[in-house]
């Protein structure tokens, strides 16, 4: 079903597929390596094998590589170990500032499913109450951006808190045992914190700022195999359209692939946005604001121009 939907999405698909078949015959692409996390459209695509259904007949294999967060995925993509993957807004900013070989291939607004948690009995009732507190989050992740913008909104500075840089698997136990007093995180860990680790939502990200997630590609892969990358993006978008209409099945797919319990993935799936589209001017403007803010705070070593690494399909 998804493949039929995908074929309807683009009149240019037949031409792109013919090109991919020719490129494969030349030995150019034998395998596409996809980076994914524990939630989102790519998990659905993996569970339903939509990319395999499209590319295997062309002689191209699909390999899936799981990451706990975006920063290590960007590192892997920079060195060419991953060709395409999905991350939040901050990892590509840090990666671009470090000179990583990446491009923005597609965008996805985030409307819910990430924010800051505090323990249910915590005296912290507002962002201003975070002053002097230990806040756990993954450095360079979308949660990092939420912390920065939440503090700014409350008139606090980054120096007013004690950041505790933790990966999601490490931050969960630290939150549960009181080693950190607040946790900035995304789904499904956000839902785990609420339902399993005694968390209370202090803020949702949409209460603070507009945020986006992105589909990132290795720059060399994008330059050499643009027609194939376009197909990957379009299959991803088709998977996202299906997910929007079938959230119950999405939750089951997420649980099956990630091992995160169904009730938690149901919470995540019900509040997620799965629509995948181009990196619009509005998304670029929002992302440039993230980059500028990080540079101003000294979190990245140099200013970056987001638009410089937005990929445009030359054949479009």
C-alpha positions as CSV (number, residue, x, y, z in Angstrom):
1,X,0.0,0.0,0.0
2,X,2.7,2.5,0.9
3,X,4.6,1.8,-2.2
4,X,1.5,2.4,-4.4
5,X,0.9,5.6,-2.5
6,X,4.6,6.6,-3.0
7,X,4.3,6.0,-6.8
8,X,1.4,8.4,-6.9
9,X,3.4,11.1,-5.1
10,X,5.8,11.9,-7.8
11,X,5.6,11.9,-11.6
12,X,9.3,11.8,-11.7
13,X,9.6,8.5,-9.8
14,X,9.9,6.3,-12.8
15,X,12.8,8.4,-14.2
16,X,14.5,8.4,-10.8
17,X,14.1,4.7,-10.4
18,X,15.6,4.2,-13.9
19,X,18.6,6.3,-12.9
20,X,19.0,4.3,-9.7
21,X,19.0,1.1,-11.6
22,X,21.6,2.4,-14.0
23,X,23.8,3.7,-11.1
24,X,23.6,0.3,-9.4
25,X,24.6,-1.5,-12.5
26,X,27.7,0.7,-12.5
27,X,28.5,-0.4,-9.0
28,X,27.7,3.1,-7.5
29,X,25.3,2.2,-4.8
30,X,24.9,-1.3,-3.3
31,X,23.6,-0.3,0.2
32,X,21.9,2.6,1.8
33,X,22.6,3.0,5.5
34,X,19.8,4.6,7.5
35,X,20.2,6.0,11.0
36,X,17.2,6.0,13.3
37,X,16.2,6.6,17.0
38,X,13.4,5.0,19.1
39,X,10.6,7.0,17.6
40,X,9.4,8.7,14.4
41,X,8.7,8.0,10.8
42,X,11.9,6.0,10.1
43,X,10.9,3.4,12.7
44,X,7.6,2.9,10.9
45,X,9.5,2.7,7.6
46,X,11.8,0.1,9.0
47,X,9.0,-2.0,10.5
48,X,7.0,-2.0,7.3
49,X,10.1,-2.4,5.0
50,X,9.0,0.4,2.7
51,X,12.5,1.4,1.7
52,X,13.4,-2.3,1.1
53,X,10.3,-2.7,-1.0
54,X,11.4,0.2,-3.2
55,X,15.1,-0.3,-3.4
56,X,15.7,-4.1,-3.2
57,X,14.2,-4.6,-6.7
58,X,16.9,-2.1,-7.9
59,X,19.7,-4.1,-6.4
60,X,20.2,-1.8,-3.4
61,X,20.1,-3.1,0.1
62,X,19.0,-1.1,3.2
63,X,20.9,-1.3,6.4
64,X,19.4,0.1,9.7
65,X,21.6,1.6,12.4
66,X,20.1,2.6,15.8
67,X,21.3,5.6,17.8
68,X,20.3,6.8,21.3
69,X,20.3,10.5,20.2
70,X,21.2,12.8,17.3
71,X,24.8,13.8,18.1
72,X,26.4,10.4,17.6
73,X,24.4,9.9,14.5
74,X,25.8,13.2,13.1
75,X,29.3,11.9,13.9
76,X,28.7,8.7,12.1
77,X,27.2,10.5,9.1
78,X,30.2,12.9,8.9
79,X,32.6,10.0,8.5
80,X,30.4,8.3,6.0
81,X,29.1,5.4,8.1
82,X,25.5,6.6,7.7
83,X,23.9,8.0,4.6
84,X,20.5,9.3,5.9
85,X,18.8,9.7,9.2
86,X,16.4,11.7,11.4
87,X,17.4,14.1,14.2
88,X,16.1,17.1,16.1
89,X,17.1,20.7,15.5
90,X,20.3,21.0,17.5
91,X,22.5,18.1,16.3
92,X,22.9,19.5,12.8
93,X,23.8,22.9,14.1
94,X,26.6,21.5,16.2
95,X,27.7,19.3,13.3
96,X,27.7,22.1,10.8
97,X,29.8,24.3,13.2
98,X,32.3,21.4,13.4
99,X,32.5,21.2,9.6
100,X,30.6,18.0,9.3
101,X,29.8,16.7,5.8
102,X,26.0,16.8,6.1
103,X,23.0,18.4,4.4
104,X,19.4,19.1,5.3
105,X,17.3,16.8,3.0
106,X,13.8,17.3,4.5
107,X,12.0,18.9,7.5
108,X,9.3,18.0,9.9
109,X,7.7,20.5,12.4
110,X,7.5,19.2,16.0
111,X,4.2,20.1,17.6
112,X,4.5,18.0,20.8
113,X,6.3,15.2,22.4
114,X,9.2,16.9,24.0
115,X,9.8,19.3,26.9
116,X,11.1,19.5,30.4
117,X,10.0,17.1,33.2
118,X,10.3,17.5,37.0
119,X,9.4,15.0,39.7
120,X,5.7,15.0,40.6
121,X,6.4,16.3,44.1
122,X,9.0,18.9,43.1
123,X,8.6,22.5,44.3
124,X,9.6,23.6,40.8
125,X,6.4,25.1,39.3
126,X,7.7,27.5,36.6
127,X,10.7,27.9,34.4
128,X,12.0,30.6,36.8
129,X,12.2,27.9,39.5
130,X,14.9,26.1,37.5
131,X,17.4,28.7,38.7
132,X,20.3,27.0,40.5
133,X,18.9,23.5,39.6
134,X,20.6,20.5,37.9
135,X,19.0,19.9,34.6
136,X,19.8,16.8,32.6
137,X,19.8,16.6,28.8
138,X,21.9,15.4,25.9
139,X,24.5,18.0,24.8
140,X,23.9,19.1,21.3
141,X,20.4,17.6,21.1
142,X,17.0,19.2,20.5
143,X,16.5,19.1,24.3
144,X,19.5,21.4,24.6
145,X,17.7,23.9,22.5
146,X,14.6,23.6,24.6
147,X,16.6,24.3,27.8
148,X,18.3,27.4,26.2
149,X,15.1,28.9,24.9
150,X,13.1,28.1,28.1
151,X,15.7,29.9,30.2
152,X,15.7,32.9,27.8
153,X,11.9,33.1,28.0
154,X,12.1,33.3,31.8
155,X,14.8,35.9,31.8
156,X,17.4,33.4,33.0
157,X,20.8,32.7,31.5
158,X,22.6,29.4,30.8
159,X,24.9,30.2,33.8
160,X,21.8,30.2,36.1
161,X,21.5,26.4,35.9
162,X,23.9,23.5,36.3
163,X,23.7,21.5,33.0
164,X,24.2,17.8,33.4
165,X,25.0,16.2,30.1
166,X,23.6,12.8,29.9
167,X,22.4,10.4,27.1
168,X,18.7,9.5,27.4
169,X,19.4,6.0,28.7
170,X,21.6,7.5,31.5
171,X,19.3,10.5,32.2
172,X,16.2,8.3,32.9
173,X,17.7,6.6,36.0
174,X,19.4,9.9,37.1
175,X,16.0,11.6,37.0
176,X,14.3,8.7,38.8
177,X,16.8,8.7,41.7
178,X,16.9,12.4,42.1
179,X,20.5,13.0,40.8
180,X,19.0,15.7,38.5
181,X,16.2,18.0,39.4
182,X,14.8,18.4,35.9
183,X,15.1,16.5,32.6
184,X,14.7,17.9,29.1
185,X,13.9,15.1,26.8
186,X,11.8,13.9,23.8
187,X,9.5,11.0,23.1
188,X,9.5,8.1,23.8
189,X,11.7,8.9,26.8
190,X,9.5,11.9,27.6
191,X,6.5,9.5,27.9
192,X,8.7,7.0,29.9
193,X,9.5,9.8,32.3
194,X,5.9,10.7,32.8
195,X,4.5,7.2,33.1
196,X,7.3,5.1,34.7
197,X,9.7,7.6,36.5
198,X,7.3,9.8,38.4
199,X,7.6,12.8,36.1
200,X,5.4,15.9,35.8
201,X,5.5,18.1,32.7
202,X,6.9,21.5,33.5
203,X,6.7,22.7,30.0
204,X,6.0,21.3,26.5
205,X,8.3,22.6,23.8
206,X,5.5,24.3,21.9
207,X,4.9,26.5,24.9
208,X,8.5,27.9,24.5
209,X,9.3,28.0,20.8
210,X,8.7,26.5,17.3
211,X,10.9,23.4,16.8
212,X,11.6,21.1,13.9
213,X,13.2,17.8,13.3
214,X,15.2,17.0,10.2
215,X,16.1,14.3,7.7
216,X,19.8,14.7,7.2
217,X,22.0,13.1,4.5
218,X,25.8,12.7,4.2
219,X,27.0,15.5,1.8
220,X,28.9,13.2,-0.5
221,X,26.0,10.8,-0.8
222,X,23.7,13.7,-1.7
223,X,26.1,15.1,-4.3
224,X,26.8,11.7,-5.9
225,X,23.4,10.1,-5.6
226,X,20.9,12.9,-5.7
227,X,18.2,10.9,-7.5
228,X,18.4,8.1,-5.0
229,X,18.3,10.6,-2.1
230,X,15.1,12.1,-3.6
231,X,13.5,8.7,-3.7
232,X,14.5,8.0,0.0
233,X,12.9,11.3,1.0
234,X,9.7,10.6,-1.0
235,X,9.4,7.1,0.5
236,X,9.9,8.6,3.9
237,X,7.2,11.2,3.2
238,X,4.8,8.5,2.1
239,X,5.5,6.5,5.3
240,X,4.7,9.7,7.2
241,X,1.4,10.2,5.4
242,X,0.4,6.7,6.3
243,X,1.5,7.2,9.9
244,X,-0.7,10.3,10.2
245,X,-3.8,8.2,9.4
246,X,-2.9,5.0,11.4
247,X,-1.6,6.0,14.8
248,X,-2.6,2.8,16.5
249,X,-0.6,0.8,14.0
250,X,2.3,3.3,14.3
251,X,2.4,2.6,18.1
252,X,2.5,-1.1,17.5
253,X,5.3,-0.7,14.9
254,X,7.3,1.5,17.3
255,X,7.0,-0.9,20.1
256,X,7.9,-3.9,17.9
257,X,11.1,-2.3,16.6
258,X,12.3,-0.4,19.6
259,X,11.2,-2.7,22.5
260,X,9.6,0.3,24.3
261,X,6.3,-0.9,25.8
262,X,3.2,-0.4,23.7
263,X,1.4,1.9,26.2
264,X,4.4,4.3,26.1
265,X,4.6,4.3,22.3
266,X,0.9,4.9,22.1
267,X,1.3,8.1,24.1
268,X,4.2,9.1,21.8
269,X,2.4,8.2,18.6
270,X,-0.9,9.9,19.6
271,X,0.8,13.3,20.0
272,X,3.5,13.1,17.3
273,X,3.5,14.9,13.9
274,X,4.6,12.6,11.1
275,X,4.3,15.0,8.1
276,X,7.6,15.1,6.2
277,X,8.2,17.9,3.7
278,X,10.8,20.2,2.2
279,X,13.0,22.5,4.2
280,X,11.0,25.6,3.7
281,X,12.1,29.2,4.2
282,X,10.2,29.3,7.5
283,X,12.0,26.2,8.8
284,X,15.3,27.7,7.7
285,X,14.6,30.9,9.5
286,X,13.6,29.0,12.7
287,X,16.7,26.8,12.5
288,X,19.0,29.8,11.9
289,X,17.6,31.3,15.1
290,X,18.7,28.1,16.9
291,X,22.2,28.4,15.4
292,X,22.6,32.1,16.2
293,X,21.5,31.6,19.8
294,X,24.0,28.8,20.3
295,X,26.8,30.9,18.9
296,X,25.9,33.8,21.1
297,X,26.0,31.6,24.1
298,X,29.4,30.2,23.1
299,X,28.0,26.7,22.7
300,X,29.3,26.4,19.1
301,X,32.7,27.8,18.1
302,X,31.7,29.8,15.1
303,X,28.5,31.2,13.4
304,X,26.9,29.1,10.7
305,X,24.6,29.8,7.8
306,X,21.9,27.1,7.8
307,X,20.9,27.8,4.2
308,X,24.4,26.9,3.0
309,X,23.8,23.2,3.7
310,X,20.1,22.8,2.6
311,X,20.0,20.2,-0.1
312,X,18.1,21.0,-3.3
313,X,17.6,18.1,-5.8
314,X,19.4,19.3,-8.9
315,X,16.9,17.4,-11.1
316,X,13.8,19.0,-9.5
